[in-house]
Amino acid sequence: MNALDYLPIESGAYYVIDKGNVAFKRINKIKLESATWITRAKDNMKYKRQYSSSSDRSLGIICDQTIVLTGFYSLKDYPI
């Protein structure tokens, strides 16, 4: 996860992040550069679903959701 401190972020790019390494303060930098990040939610992640998009389960995609973080510290580090 420390690599995000040195990785140049490209506007419009997608960054896939392992669910065990989600550091919202660093991920906020990706969003501020107009890029997109994707991860699987950890079991203890506190969030509220905003909406769901259709997904093709035959490709192994279980669901595609846009969420809002609700946990105190995660929301502090990722306020968007």
Secondary structure, DSSP 8 states (H G I E B T S, - for coil): -GGGGTS---TT-EEE--GGG--HHHHHHHHHTT-EEE----TT--EEEEEEE---GGGT---EEEEEE-SHHHHHH---
